[in-house]
Amino acid sequence: MGCLATVITAVLSVSVSGPASSADAGDGSTASTAPTADFTISSFNVLGSSHTVNSKRWAPGTTRIQWGAQLLADHGTDVVGFNELQGDQLEKFMEVTGGSYGIYPGAELLWRDSNNSIAWSRSMWELVEKRTFNIPYFDGQMRAMPIVLLRHKATGLSAYFVNVHNPATNRKHPDSTPYRRRATTIEIDLVNELRQSGLPVFITGDMNERDYYFCRMTGEAPMKAARGGTNLNGVCDAQNPPSVSWIFGSKQLAFSGYVEDKSEFVQKITDHRVLFSDVSIDGASFPQALPAPAP
């Protein structure tokens, strides 16, 4: 854990408290109730603008991200982990969505750090905390990845969201495997650190791995994939995932309606499947995620 502490950079921490939830027990007394937060989460590699300059196959990145914003709206998306969201696409996304999304890091840090931003519906969520942690990317160069702590406005339930992009192995970077494996270890250590809070933890992103990432994340941390799969008693079955992008969450979470969108519309936007899942956070499973009772 000492190694992990060196790569986490605290940027901002803001504490907010809300009222405890209660209901009439029927005998004149009140009994605490555990609210449930229901929402839709996405993992979306948008295909950065620089990859399609002067392309005959692809529209410009700023055009494609407008279609991407429509895709998110079509799926009723409340939280999304982006990959390859370059500066011009970030600017256009915020313009066409009219400020309805909060985003981090967006344009707050280095220009390249917008690529892996997390965005959330302002009407549903409020930001509690934001920070970054570092993983090795191409050639072992360290890159900042975001963590946000969000509070669900209707229920007061809080949750951590992490988004990553691990380095691919390709012709320009044929030796990325050890860096990708190290990034995986750092991400698992981070998840295990965050879960000590008792809050639900989500991790989205383009991991550039299939079975390997699933088996390590679900075997070394109390996490499950929105798409399913099993990892019991040392026997791992990732169930042949076609995508290298993922949505993971704490084991106590209830995922449903998982979709890997590869429609014709998506194929105009990006070269990746876009992942969506409904999820429920049950306050009874995460009592630490509930707001503190009013004094």
C-alpha positions in Angstrom: 0.0 0.0 0.0 3.0 2.3 0.5 3.8 2.1 -3.2 0.2 3.0 -4.0 0.3 6.1 -1.8 3.2 7.5 -3.8 1.1 7.5 -7.0 -2.1 9.0 -5.7 -2.3 12.8 -5.9 -4.9 14.5 -3.8 -6.4 17.4 -5.8 -9.6 18.4 -4.0 -11.7 17.1 -1.1 -15.1 18.6 -0.3 -17.3 17.1 2.4 -21.1 17.4 2.2 -23.6 15.8 4.6 -27.3 15.1 4.1 -30.3 14.1 6.2 -30.8 10.5 7.3 -33.7 8.7 5.7 -36.5 7.5 7.9 -40.0 6.1 7.6 -43.1 5.5 9.8 -42.9 2.0 11.3 -46.6 2.0 11.9 -46.5 2.2 15.7 -45.8 5.9 16.0 -42.1 5.4 16.0 -39.7 5.9 13.1 -37.4 3.3 11.6 -34.4 3.9 9.4 -34.8 2.9 5.8 -32.1 2.1 3.3 -32.5 4.0 0.0 -31.5 2.7 -3.3 -29.8 4.7 -6.0 -30.5 3.5 -9.6 -28.6 4.8 -12.6 -26.9 4.0 -15.9 -23.2 3.8 -16.3 -21.1 3.7 -19.5 -17.6 3.0 -20.6 -16.9 4.9 -23.9 -13.7 5.1 -25.9 -14.7 7.9 -28.3 -11.8 7.4 -30.8 -9.7 10.5 -30.4 -9.7 13.2 -33.1 -6.1 12.8 -33.9 -6.7 9.3 -35.1 -9.0 10.3 -37.8 -7.5 13.5 -39.3 -8.1 13.5 -43.1 -9.8 10.1 -42.9 -12.1 8.9 -45.6 -13.6 6.4 -43.2 -14.4 8.7 -40.2 -16.0 12.0 -39.7 -14.0 14.6 -37.7 -13.7 14.0 -34.0 -15.8 17.0 -33.1 -18.6 15.7 -35.3 -18.4 12.2 -33.9 -18.5 13.4 -30.3 -21.8 15.2 -31.0 -23.1 11.8 -32.2 -21.6 10.4 -29.0 -23.5 12.8 -26.8 -26.7 11.7 -28.5 -25.8 8.1 -27.9 -25.3 8.7 -24.2 -28.7 10.5 -24.1 -30.3 7.6 -26.0 -29.1 5.2 -23.3 -30.1 7.5 -20.5 -26.5 7.7 -19.2 -25.8 9.2 -15.8 -22.1 8.4 -15.4 -19.6 7.8 -18.2 -15.9 7.0 -18.2 -14.4 8.4 -21.4 -11.2 7.3 -23.2 -9.5 9.3 -26.0 -11.6 12.4 -25.3 -9.2 14.9 -26.8 -9.4 18.6 -26.2 -11.5 19.6 -29.2 -13.9 16.8 -28.4 -14.1 17.7 -24.8 -15.0 21.3 -25.7 -17.6 20.2 -28.2 -19.1 17.7 -25.8 -19.6 20.3 -23.1 -21.0 22.7 -25.6 -23.6 20.4 -27.1 -24.7 19.0 -23.6 -25.2 22.5 -22.3 -23.5 22.0 -19.0 -25.7 19.1 -18.0 -22.6 17.1 -17.2 -20.0 17.7 -14.6 -16.6 16.4 -15.7 -13.2 15.6 -14.3 -10.4 16.2 -15.1 -11.8 17.8 -18.3 -9.5 20.8 -19.0 -8.3 21.2 -15.4 -4.9 19.4 -15.7 -2.5 18.7 -18.5 -4.0 18.8 -22.0 -3.7 15.1 -22.4 -5.5 14.3 -19.2 -8.9 15.2 -20.7 -8.7 11.9 -22.6 -9.8 9.7 -19.7 -12.3 12.1 -18.0 -15.3 10.9 -16.0 -18.6 12.8 -16.6 -21.8 12.7 -14.5 -25.3 14.1 -14.7 -25.4 17.2 -12.6 -29.1 16.7 -12.0 -28.4 13.3 -10.4 -25.0 13.6 -8.8 -22.9 16.2 -6.8 -19.2 16.1 -6.7 -17.7 15.4 -3.2 -14.0 14.7 -4.0 -11.7 14.5 -7.1 -8.2 13.3 -7.4 -5.8 11.4 -9.7 -3.5 8.4 -9.5 -0.7 7.5 -11.9 -0.2 4.4 -14.0 2.5 3.5 -16.6 1.4 4.2 -20.2 3.3 3.9 -23.4 7.1 3.3 -22.8 6.4 3.4 -19.1 5.6 7.1 -19.0 3.3 7.8 -16.1 -0.2 9.1 -16.8 -2.8 10.5 -14.5 -6.1 8.7 -14.2 -9.2 10.2 -12.4 -11.0 9.2 -9.3 -14.2 11.0 -8.3 -16.4 10.6 -5.2 -20.0 11.4 -6.1 -23.1 11.8 -4.0 -26.5 10.8 -5.4 -28.7 13.8 -4.7 -32.0 11.9 -4.2 -30.7 9.4 -1.7 -27.5 10.8 -0.3 -25.6 7.6 -1.2 -22.0 8.1 -2.1 -19.8 6.1 -4.5 -16.3 6.1 -5.9 -15.8 6.1 -9.7 -12.4 5.3 -11.3 -11.6 5.5 -15.0 -8.5 4.2 -16.8 -6.8 3.6 -20.1 -4.1 0.9 -20.0 -1.5 0.9 -22.8 -2.1 -1.2 -25.9 0.4 -3.4 -27.6 0.7 -2.3 -31.2 3.3 -1.7 -34.0 4.5 1.6 -32.5 4.5 0.2 -29.0 5.3 -3.5 -29.2 6.5 -3.8 -25.6 3.5 -2.5 -23.7 2.6 -5.8 -21.9 4.7 -5.3 -18.8 3.4 -1.7 -18.4 -0.2 -2.8 -18.8 0.3 -5.6 -16.2 1.8 -3.1 -13.8 -1.1 -0.7 -14.4 -3.5 -3.6 -13.6 -1.7 -4.2 -10.3 -1.9 -0.5 -9.4 -5.6 -0.4 -10.2 -6.4 -3.5 -8.1 -4.4 -1.9 -5.2 -6.4 1.3 -5.6 -9.8 -0.5 -5.6 -8.8 -2.4 -2.5 -7.8 0.9 -0.8 -11.0 2.6 -1.8 -13.2 -0.2 -0.6 -11.9 0.2 3.0 -14.1 3.3 3.1 -17.2 1.0 3.0 -18.4 2.8 -0.1 -19.2 1.2 -3.5 -16.4 1.3 -6.0 -16.7 1.4 -9.8 -14.0 1.2 -12.4 -14.5 1.7 -16.1 -12.2 2.1 -19.0 -10.3 0.6 -21.9 -8.0 -2.0 -20.2 -6.7 -3.4 -23.5 -7.2 -6.8 -21.9 -10.0 -9.4 -21.9 -9.7 -12.6 -19.7 -6.5 -11.5 -18.0 -7.9 -8.3 -16.6 -11.2 -9.9 -15.6 -9.5 -12.7 -13.7 -7.1 -10.5 -11.9 -9.6 -7.8 -10.9 -12.3 -10.2 -9.7 -9.7 -12.6 -8.2 -7.7 -10.0 -6.3 -10.4 -7.5 -5.3 -14.1 -7.9 -4.2 -15.3 -6.8 -7.7 -17.6 -8.1 -10.4 -18.1 -7.2 -14.1 -21.3 -5.8 -15.3 -21.2 -8.2 -18.2 -21.0 -11.2 -15.9 -18.4 -14.0 -15.5 -17.3 -16.1 -12.6 -14.2 -16.4 -10.5 -14.6 -19.0 -7.8 -12.1 -21.1 -5.9 -9.3 -20.2 -8.3 -11.4 -21.1 -11.4 -11.9 -18.1 -13.6 -14.4 -17.9 -16.5 -14.6 -14.5 -18.2 -17.2 -15.9 -20.6 -15.3 -14.9 -23.8 -15.5 -11.1 -23.6 -15.4 -9.5 -27.1 -14.5 -6.0 -25.8 -11.3 -4.7 -24.1 -13.4 -2.1 -22.4 -15.0 -2.9 -19.0 -17.4 -1.8 -16.3 -16.6 -3.3 -12.9 -18.2 -2.6 -9.5 -18.2 -3.9 -6.0 -19.7 -7.3 -5.5 -22.7 -6.1 -3.5 -23.9 -4.0 -6.4 -26.8 -5.1 -8.7 -26.0 -4.8 -12.4 -28.7 -5.3 -15.0 -29.5 -4.6 -18.7 -25.9 -4.8 -19.7 -25.3 -3.8 -23.4 -22.2 -3.7 -25.6 -23.5 -1.3 -28.3 -22.0 -2.1 -31.7 -24.9 -0.7 -33.8 -24.4 1.1 -37.1 -24.7 4.4 -35.3 -21.9 3.4 -32.9 -19.7 2.3 -35.9 -20.0 5.9 -37.2 -18.7 7.2 -33.9 -15.9 4.9 -32.7 -13.9 1.7 -33.4 -14.9 0.4 -30.0 -18.1 -1.2 -28.6 -19.7 1.3 -26.2 -20.7 -0.3 -22.9 -23.8 0.5 -20.9 -25.3 -1.0 -17.7 -28.0 -0.2 -15.3 -26.9 -0.5 -11.7 -28.5 -0.2 -8.2 -26.7 0.8 -5.0 -28.7 -0.6 -2.1 -28.0 1.4 1.0 -28.5 -1.7 3.2 -25.4 -3.2 1.6 -23.4 0.0 1.9 -24.3 1.6 5.3 -21.2 3.7 5.1 -22.4 5.3 1.9 -25.4 6.7 3.6 -25.3 10.4 4.7 -24.6 11.1 8.3 -27.7 11.5 10.5 -28.6 15.1 11.3 -27.4 16.1 14.8 
